[in-house]
Amino acid sequence: MTDLKITCDEQANAAYIYLVDPVQAGTPGAAANMYACDPIAVNGMINLDFDKEGRVIGVEVLDARSKLPQYLLDTAERLDV
């Protein structure tokens, strides 16, 4: 298994977990569909990004400080610096 790439924006309290190569995930049209998890059920906003074949390519986590383990946020690439 390869290491996951995780980015975070502490100002926005948001993180993104790439499940595929970030270059591939970042190409235009890579995220063909997005599914927003029920914010009440998960007590926040978690969005799943899917490619055109229906595979999950990434996870966006809002209110990341309360949803993700601190060690993930500590090792994530900071986007707000």
C-alpha positions as CSV (number, residue, x, y, z in Angstrom):
1,M,0.0,0.0,0.0
2,T,1.3,3.5,-0.8
3,D,1.1,6.4,1.6
4,L,-2.0,8.5,1.5
5,K,-1.6,12.1,0.6
6,I,-3.5,14.4,3.0
7,T,-3.8,18.2,2.7
8,C,-5.3,20.5,5.3
9,D,-6.2,24.1,5.5
10,E,-6.2,25.0,9.2
11,Q,-7.8,28.4,8.7
12,A,-10.8,26.6,7.0
13,N,-10.6,23.7,9.4
14,A,-10.8,21.4,6.3
15,A,-8.8,18.4,5.1
16,Y,-8.7,16.3,1.9
17,I,-7.6,12.7,1.8
18,Y,-6.4,11.5,-1.7
19,L,-7.1,7.9,-2.3
20,V,-5.4,8.0,-5.8
21,D,-2.4,9.9,-7.1
22,P,-3.0,13.6,-6.4
23,V,-2.0,14.5,-9.9
24,Q,-4.5,12.1,-11.3
25,A,-7.2,13.2,-8.8
26,G,-6.5,16.9,-9.7
27,T,-7.0,16.5,-13.4
28,P,-10.0,18.3,-14.8
29,G,-13.1,16.1,-14.6
30,A,-11.4,13.5,-12.3
31,A,-14.1,14.0,-9.7
32,A,-17.1,13.2,-11.8
33,N,-19.5,12.9,-8.8
34,M,-19.6,14.0,-5.2
35,Y,-21.7,12.5,-2.5
36,A,-22.3,14.5,0.7
37,C,-22.7,12.3,3.7
38,D,-25.6,13.2,5.9
39,P,-24.3,16.1,8.0
40,I,-26.6,15.2,10.9
41,A,-25.6,11.6,11.0
42,V,-21.9,12.3,10.9
43,N,-22.2,15.6,12.9
44,G,-20.3,17.6,10.3
45,M,-19.6,17.6,6.6
46,I,-17.8,14.8,4.8
47,N,-17.9,14.6,1.0
48,L,-16.8,11.6,-1.1
49,D,-15.5,12.3,-4.6
50,F,-16.0,9.6,-7.3
51,D,-14.4,9.3,-10.7
52,K,-16.4,8.6,-13.8
53,E,-16.1,4.8,-13.2
54,G,-17.7,5.2,-9.8
55,R,-14.5,4.7,-7.7
56,V,-13.9,6.8,-4.6
57,I,-10.9,9.0,-5.4
58,G,-10.9,11.3,-2.3
59,V,-12.6,12.4,0.9
60,E,-13.1,16.0,1.9
61,V,-13.6,16.5,5.7
62,L,-14.9,19.8,7.0
63,D,-14.5,20.5,10.7
64,A,-11.4,18.3,10.4
65,R,-10.1,19.0,13.9
66,S,-13.1,17.2,15.4
67,K,-13.3,14.4,12.8
68,L,-9.7,13.3,12.1
69,P,-7.0,12.1,14.4
70,Q,-4.5,14.8,15.3
71,Y,-1.5,12.8,13.9
72,L,-3.1,12.9,10.4
73,L,-3.5,16.7,10.6
74,D,0.0,17.0,12.0
75,T,1.5,15.2,9.0
76,A,-0.8,16.7,6.3
77,E,0.5,19.1,3.8
78,R,-0.6,22.6,4.9
79,L,-2.3,24.7,2.2
80,D,-2.8,27.8,4.3
81,V,0.9,28.8,4.9
